[in-house]
Amino acid sequence: MHTLEQLRSGALAGTRRLDLACGLTELPHEVFDLADTLEVLNLSGNRLINLPHQLTRLHQLKVLFASDNDFELLPEVLGDCPHLQVVGFKANRIAQVPPDALPPALRWLILTDNALQTLPNTLGQRPALQKLMLAGNQLTVLPDSLQAAQKLELLRASANRLERVSGWLTDLPRLAWLALAGNALGWSFAEDAPLAEVPWTSLTLGPLLGEGASGHIHRVQVAGWPQPLALKLFKGAVTSDGQPQDELAACLAAGQHPTLTTPVARLMGHPRQAQGLLMPLIPAGHVNLAGPPSLHTCTRDVYPPGFQLSPDLALGIAADVASALAHLHQRGVMHGDLYAHNILIDPVHGQAQLGDFGAATRLPGHQPELSQNLKALEVRALGCLLEELAAAADAHTEHPAAQALQTWAQACLSAVPHQRPAVPEVAQALQVARRC
């Protein structure tokens, strides 16, 4: 985090990224001294209500974050910033997006946890749009113009007031990561069996194991429990994916599967009323398959430089994940966040476990055609994963395992959703290839 003193002294001359969180009520004019180099401006955690028209002087600006401020209107000046690609205004009080407030090069828009009831049709007129995060608003419908957003890959519309899913949504050729829970769609999760309840006072909190969009994960010891567990503490009422209660319901609906990370108990009596889930501790040696998307990759995970897997290891991971996804679809659950960064693997034996149900959605069992169409979107997410695993095994492209990954990746990535194979078909084929 930078300081006003650094900015005003000229110590930040030539910087490409500026982070200011110091109770600002207006943009310091010294920011414009960075116009020739500044690409990322992070103003989150201030008290801003507007941005000046001079913002266009930042002619290199590509990314603007202004979360946790006091905006009630998305500033129209954003639409005049020709190179601005990422716009983040999470947790403000935004009730209106003027039609001209969306920059022409927009790739990634974050309006999570605001007060939006409508969105302008110009949203579908941004041809580069890939990622749209709208959870925690008051939307009753998505603008039909979004059917023109042919590059849209991730959509978070959980915790709104949507009453139906428009037919065009499941025809989008690249949409792969979709979250719709917490709406008035009538697709509620049904609990098969209640989880055990564990009081906060019985926990001994251990080290932080990780952090995601919806919460922090700690190692804990539970009094009377034979082995340590992992505790997921949710950050708040609304996350970028949706609401904690919807994630809990999805976990219960998902049931148990060898390659799924699902909870064994729920937390009760937290001193700050935080919600939490207790899950089995992942065995030592397991690692995340990848890191989450970056500002540059937008919708695709980030792998370490030179990342490689043996073809057999890559195929084993793919088969485990496809099996987990087939189980979820059979149980009427769309995962919504099928990404390598939500997959833990044993790098020696290739065993994989899929976790994080924060974006999961109950499928409409009473509408079989819509349910099938929604599953087809998630097949594309599986295709992206298979493509990445095939790339990691690229040094052995003649290997049958690598060829199987490439073949099924191509099928799952079909631009026509209804032409994609069903997940059980992919899972079975990968298991057969694994045994060969």
Phi and psi in degrees as a GROMACS rama.xvg file:
@    title "Ramachandran Plot"
@    xaxis  label "Phi"
@    yaxis  label "Psi"
@TYPE xy
-94.5107  168.169  HIS-2
-119.627  159.995  THR-3
-63.2891  -33.9487  LEU-4
-62.2501  -43.7342  GLU-5
-61.5675  -43.5778  GLN-6
-63.5263  -46.4344  LEU-7
-73.9553  -24.3559  ARG-8
-80.959  -11.3419  SER-9
87.2596  5.36688  GLY-10
-67.2807  -17.192  ALA-11
-101.289  12.6279  LEU-12
-55.1364  132.676  ALA-13
86.1821  -0.708498  GLY-14
-70.8471  149.662  THR-15
-99.3834  -17.3797  ARG-16
-134.936  134.524  ARG-17
-127.733  126.826  LEU-18
-119.887  114.102  ASP-19
-127.154  119.558  LEU-20
-137.542  88.4436  ALA-21
-145.9  39.6292  CYS-22
70.4914  27.0103  GLY-23
-61.9857  137.847  LEU-24
-110.025  -9.27836  THR-25
-152.578  159.551  GLU-26
-75.5797  123.172  LEU-27
-60.7167  136.38  PRO-28
-66.7134  -20.4835  HIS-29
-65.9114  -18.4305  GLU-30
-58.2275  -33.6946  VAL-31
-71.8957  -13.1112  PHE-32
-68.4072  -15.0067  ASP-33
-97.9378  11.7557  LEU-34
-56.1698  -31.9234  ALA-35
-78.6578  -13.6891  ASP-36
-128.349  -23.3047  THR-37
-67.7895  121.21  LEU-38
-113.372  -29.8227  GLU-39
-125.903  121.066  VAL-40
-120.774  116.763  LEU-41
-112.804  108.982  ASN-42
-112.423  20.5313  LEU-43
-66.2382  147.123  SER-44
80.2444  33.4392  GLY-45
-120.19  -156.943  ASN-46
-128.583  35.7373  ARG-47
-73.8313  144.194  LEU-48
-120.624  -10.1335  ILE-49
-160.865  166.957  ASN-50
-124.284  144.773  LEU-51
-73.5661  156.844  PRO-52
-63.8763  -22.7858  HIS-53
-70.0363  -3.86504  GLN-54
-54.4205  -28.8496  LEU-55
-64.401  -15.768  THR-56
-67.3126  -20.3164  ARG-57
-80.4829  76.3396  LEU-58
-76.1239  -6.58898  HIS-59
-100.845  -1.19319  GLN-60
-65.2141  124.653  LEU-61
-115.452  -27.4214  LYS-62
-133.463  129.905  VAL-63
-132.994  120.58  LEU-64
-112.061  131.448  PHE-65
-143.282  43.8099  ALA-66
-72.8803  159.483  SER-67
55.0951  50.7207  ASP-68
-123.258  -159.555  ASN-69
-119.462  27.6746  ASP-70
-67.364  136.772  PHE-71
-110.786  -10.7132  GLU-72
-139.585  133.431  LEU-73
-67.6128  122.553  LEU-74
-59.0025  130.127  PRO-75
-65.9414  -23.7921  GLU-76
-62.1739  -22.4521  VAL-77
-59.2446  -36.132  LEU-78
-66.9124  -12.7778  GLY-79
-99.0611  7.14911  ASP-80
-99.0575  100.328  CYS-81
-66.9264  -24.157  PRO-82
-105.393  1.89399  HIS-83
-72.0156  121.335  LEU-84
-112.641  -33.233  GLN-85
-118.908  123.339  VAL-86
-127.013  119.892  VAL-87
-126.231  111.265  GLY-88
-127.742  53.0507  PHE-89
-71.6336  146.094  LYS-90
56.5215  51.1658  ALA-91
-111.438  -149.159  ASN-92
-127.949  36.6772  ARG-93
-70.024  120.743  ILE-94
-110.774  -7.43457  ALA-95
-147.686  138.186  GLN-96
-116.164  103.215  VAL-97
-59.5188  144.802  PRO-98
-54.6997  -31.4283  PRO-99
-94.4181  8.07366  ASP-100
-85.4265  -6.28909  ALA-101
-95.7178  120.719  LEU-102
-64.1145  147.895  PRO-103
-64.625  -26.1694  PRO-104
-96.9507  16.1769  ALA-105
-55.4263  125.288  LEU-106
-111.227  -33.6231  ARG-107
-143.036  116.134  TRP-108
-120.147  125.524  LEU-109
-118.131  109.721  ILE-110
-126.135  28.3549  LEU-111
-57.3142  141.785  THR-112
59.3488  60.5263  ASP-113
-130.322  -152.43  ASN-114
-130.333  35.0693  ALA-115
-74.0421  132.722  LEU-116
-107.298  -24.6874  GLN-117
-142.857  163.361  THR-118
-130.042  149.265  LEU-119
-76.0167  153.098  PRO-120
-65.0783  -19.5478  ASN-121
-64.2561  -15.7657  THR-122
-59.2051  -36.4653  LEU-123
-81.2666  -0.0681779  GLY-124
-103.957  22.7704  GLN-125
-111.95  92.6032  ARG-126
-62.9154  -19.051  PRO-127
-90.7547  -1.92136  ALA-128
-60.8016  121.338  LEU-129
-116.476  -31.0641  GLN-130
-137.157  124.617  LYS-131
-134.105  115.077  LEU-132
-117.743  108.56  MET-133
-126.644  11.4009  LEU-134
-59.9717  146.951  ALA-135
75.868  41.0062  GLY-136
-122.805  -157.846  ASN-137
-126.826  31.5352  GLN-138
-69.9315  134.814  LEU-139
-101.952  -16.2555  THR-140
-157.071  151.091  VAL-141
-93.824  143.394  LEU-142
-63.3824  133.884  PRO-143
-61.868  -19.6325  ASP-144
-63.6459  -17.9694  SER-145
-65.1056  -15.7602  LEU-146
-65.1975  -15.3848  GLN-147
-87.7257  -4.62171  ALA-148
-81.6838  74.7113  ALA-149
-70.5936  -13.3251  GLN-150
-101.269  1.24503  LYS-151
-65.2702  124.076  LEU-152
-115.824  -30.956  GLU-153
-130.33  130.21  LEU-154
-135.724  121.32  LEU-155
-110.785  108.582  ARG-156
-125.869  23.7832  ALA-157
-67.9103  161.861  SER-158
54.2645  47.5225  ALA-159
-120.813  -151.565  ASN-160
-127.747  31.1062  ARG-161
-63.8971  137.632  LEU-162
-110.237  -11.268  GLU-163
-155.756  163.747  ARG-164
-108.177  119.344  VAL-165
-64.6981  142.942  SER-166
-59.3468  -31.8249  GLY-167
-68.1158  -21.8046  TRP-168
-60.4933  -42.6499  LEU-169
-82.9047  1.02443  THR-170
-97.8535  -7.51182  ASP-171
-61.6207  127.188  LEU-172
-71.5297  -20.9607  PRO-173
-118.131  -2.9102  ARG-174
-65.2876  125.962  LEU-175
-133.251  -26.8839  ALA-176
-123.009  104.763  TRP-177
-127.971  135.044  LEU-178
-128.867  125.399  ALA-179
-131.803  4.5905  LEU-180
-63.9893  160.119  ALA-181
75.587  25.9799  GLY-182
-114.614  176.84  ASN-183
-91.4557  47.7488  ALA-184
-92.6739  -13.3731  LEU-185
75.5076  24.5837  GLY-186
-107.397  47.1708  TRP-187
-67.6194  150.171  SER-188
-78.3129  145.15  PHE-189
-110.865  124.589  ALA-190
-75.34  127.053  GLU-191
-78.7316  -36.4433  ASP-192
-155.141  136.264  ALA-193
-69.6579  149.563  PRO-194
-83.6225  151.982  LEU-195
-62.0069  150.632  ALA-196
-111.039  129.851  GLU-197
-118.281  123.219  VAL-198
-73.2686  146.571  PRO-199
-56.6045  -36.3365  TRP-200
-66.6228  -13.8895  THR-201
-91.9713  0.501049  SER-202
-97.2561  144.788  LEU-203
-113.402  111.196  THR-204
-76.4399  130.438  LEU-205
-106.228  -158.811  GLY-206
-71.1763  157.71  PRO-207
-71.2328  127.075  LEU-208
-97.3151  -25.8629  LEU-209
177.951  173.563  GLY-210
-146.797  136.504  GLU-211
-126.565  -170.918  GLY-212
-61.4611  -32.286  ALA-213
-102.328  -16.3394  SER-214
-176.21  177.729  GLY-215
-104.418  145.511  HIS-216
-117.315  123.282  ILE-217
-117.293  151.31  HIS-218
-79.4675  134.369  ARG-219
-137.57  155.369  VAL-220
-113.854  130.065  GLN-221
-106.102  128.044  VAL-222
-55.995  126.882  ALA-223
85.2012  -4.65944  GLY-224
-93.8135  133.845  TRP-225
-68.8567  -24.9043  PRO-226
-138.796  158.673  GLN-227
-61.1629  155.541  PRO-228
-127.694  171.694  LEU-229
-107.287  130.239  ALA-230
-106.83  123.043  LEU-231
-99.2564  113.693  LYS-232
-99.9568  121.074  LEU-233
-74.4308  145.526  PHE-234
-75.3192  -33.9121  LYS-235
-174.495  -171.018  GLY-236
-70.0287  -36.0375  ALA-237
-129.692  129.106  VAL-238
-110.968  179.565  THR-239
-64.4843  -21.2753  SER-240
-94.8415  -30.4792  ASP-241
156.6  -144.256  GLY-242
-109.33  145.245  GLN-243
-56.3346  -38.5712  PRO-244
-64.9302  -28.8782  GLN-245
-73.7239  -36.3257  ASP-246
-64.3692  -42.0475  GLU-247
-60.5934  -45.8587  LEU-248
-62.5603  -38.2858  ALA-249
-65.0931  -40.8484  ALA-250
-61.5417  -40.5177  CYS-251
-67.8009  -41.0301  LEU-252
-67.893  -30.1706  ALA-253
-67.8893  -30.3186  ALA-254
68.5594  -164.467  GLY-255
-102.681  142.996  GLN-256
-156.059  143.533  HIS-257
-58.1989  -26.0582  PRO-258
-109.966  21.4868  THR-259
-117.975  143.069  LEU-260
-100.879  100.795  THR-261
-122.917  156.59  THR-262
-75.2034  157.683  PRO-263
-111.178  -14.0157  VAL-264
-162.32  163.048  ALA-265
-116.586  150.188  ARG-266
-83.7502  141.364  LEU-267
-130.26  148.856  MET-268
75.3985  28.5401  GLY-269
-64.0985  139.437  HIS-270
-60.8893  -24.5787  PRO-271
-110.229  21.3892  ARG-272
60.0048  22.2368  GLN-273
-67.8024  145.396  ALA-274
-91.0152  149.446  GLN-275
-154.257  155.368  GLY-276
-126.008  143.068  LEU-277
-107.408  128.663  LEU-278
-129.718  159.405  MET-279
-59.3671  143.72  PRO-280
-76.6919  129.48  LEU-281
-66.6356  134.392  ILE-282
-56.7897  147.978  PRO-283
-57.35  144.486  ALA-284
98.6591  -19.7368  GLY-285
-73.4273  142.912  HIS-286
-135.382  157.918  VAL-287
-67.83  135.453  ASN-288
-62.0259  -32.8394  LEU-289
-156.178  174.685  ALA-290
-96.1976  162.005  GLY-291
-67.0296  166.362  PRO-292
-56.9763  150.03  PRO-293
-102.216  175.721  SER-294
-60.3446  -31.2827  LEU-295
-77.8769  -46.5509  HIS-296
-79.5132  -23.6795  THR-297
67.4316  -67.0222  CYS-298
-117.214  -1.71966  THR-299
-114.779  141.82  ARG-300
-65.2832  162.034  ASP-301
-111.072  122.477  VAL-302
-102.172  153.854  TYR-303
-61.1891  150.989  PRO-304
-56.0115  134.224  PRO-305
71.8781  17.4877  GLY-306
-60.1408  128.923  PHE-307
-141.027  150.138  GLN-308
-132.21  150.767  LEU-309
-67.9779  150.695  SER-310
-55.3827  -40.7682  PRO-311
-66.7642  -39.4465  ASP-312
-65.1049  -44.6994  LEU-313
-61.4074  -42.5731  ALA-314
-66.0926  -38.3987  LEU-315
-62.2066  -42.206  GLY-316
-62.4392  -46.2089  ILE-317
-60.8575  -43.0218  ALA-318
-64.8538  -40.8187  ALA-319
-63.873  -44.7481  ASP-320
-68.2167  -41.462  VAL-321
-62.8391  -37.2907  ALA-322
-64.3367  -42.4107  SER-323
-63.3317  -42.049  ALA-324
-67.9456  -39.1715  LEU-325
-60.9011  -40.1426  ALA-326
-61.5435  -44.8084  HIS-327
-63.2148  -45.5024  LEU-328
-63.352  -37.3035  HIS-329
-65.3077  -29.8924  GLN-330
-89.377  5.20592  ARG-331
79.4762  29.1778  GLY-332
-122.078  129.37  VAL-333
-99.6207  121.989  MET-334
-64.0055  -45.6887  HIS-335
83.8364  -13.6647  GLY-336
-143.55  43.9178  ASP-337
-73.1056  93.3629  LEU-338
-133.845  153.794  TYR-339
-62.2593  -30.371  ALA-340
-72.4062  -10.7477  HIS-341
-101.502  14.3227  ASN-342
-117.938  125.482  ILE-343
-100.738  136.145  LEU-344
-128.002  152.53  ILE-345
-90.1675  106.552  ASP-346
-67.1585  -10.3041  PRO-347
-91.3629  -48.7229  VAL-348
-101.434  -10.9196  HIS-349
84.287  3.10811  GLY-350
-68.9486  139.803  GLN-351
-129.029  149.371  ALA-352
-133.935  131.443  GLN-353
-96.2993  131.2  LEU-354
-132.695  -165.886  GLY-355
61.5519  95.2887  ASP-356
-102.651  23.0578  PHE-357
-62.4574  -26.0541  GLY-358
-108.134  12.6633  ALA-359
-70.0441  148.28  ALA-360
-131.76  136.586  THR-361
-71.159  128.314  ARG-362
-78.7031  147.268  LEU-363
-79.8675  89.4929  PRO-364
-59.7884  -26.016  GLY-365
-82.8615  -2.29707  HIS-366
-128.228  77.9125  GLN-367
-59.6407  -35.5116  PRO-368
-67.3464  -45.1691  GLU-369
-64.3848  -40.174  LEU-370
-59.3959  -44.1302  SER-371
-64.9711  -38.5702  GLN-372
-66.371  -37.901  ASN-373
-67.5297  -39.8142  LEU-374
-60.4456  -37.2644  LYS-375
-62.5986  -31.2121  ALA-376
-63.6674  -42.5144  LEU-377
-71.6469  -22.7948  GLU-378
-61.1104  -35.0097  VAL-379
-64.7278  -37.7004  ARG-380
-61.1813  -40.642  ALA-381
-63.1127  -38.7302  LEU-382
-61.7821  -38.9409  GLY-383
-62.1968  -42.3338  CYS-384
-63.9413  -44.8928  LEU-385
-62.3515  -37.5018  LEU-386
-62.7192  -42.0776  GLU-387
-67.751  -40.0031  GLU-388
-67.1916  -38.5638  LEU-389
-63.8549  -38.0825  ALA-390
-65.6072  -36.7333  ALA-391
-67.7253  -23.2221  ALA-392
-103.263  18.2448  ALA-393
-63.0123  -25.9703  ASP-394
-66.1562  -11.4394  ALA-395
-127.14  48.4898  HIS-396
-63.5013  -19.7481  THR-397
-82.8623  -8.90188  GLU-398
-69.4116  136.402  HIS-399
-56.6792  -35.72  PRO-400
-65.2209  -42.6279  ALA-401
-65.6885  -38.5589  ALA-402
-65.7359  -37.7448  GLN-403
-63.0926  -42.3033  ALA-404
-61.9893  -44.1216  LEU-405
-65.3332  -42.044  GLN-406
-61.775  -47.9205  THR-407
-77.3475  -28.1986  TRP-408
-61.2152  -45.9528  ALA-409
-61.4746  -41.0772  GLN-410
-65.8428  -41.7873  ALA-411
-71.491  -22.744  CYS-412
-93.7138  12.9514  LEU-413
-52.5894  136.951  SER-414
-70.7826  -12.224  ALA-415
-105.463  104.706  VAL-416
-52.759  -41.3231  PRO-417
-73.4809  -7.89132  HIS-418
-91.0536  -3.187  GLN-419
-77.6048  149.15  ARG-420
-70.3667  157.382  PRO-421
-75.6129  154.146  ALA-422
-60.41  -42.3695  VAL-423
-57.8268  -35.3703  PRO-424
-63.5479  -44.3873  GLU-425
-65.0876  -44.7413  VAL-426
-60.3824  -43.6237  ALA-427
-64.8828  -43.7199  GLN-428
-63.3492  -38.9894  ALA-429
-69.9242  -35.2547  LEU-430
-66.3245  -39.4083  GLN-431
-63.4433  -45.5144  VAL-432
-63.3811  -33.6064  ALA-433
-65.5185  -33.2894  ARG-434
-83.2888  -15.081  ARG-435
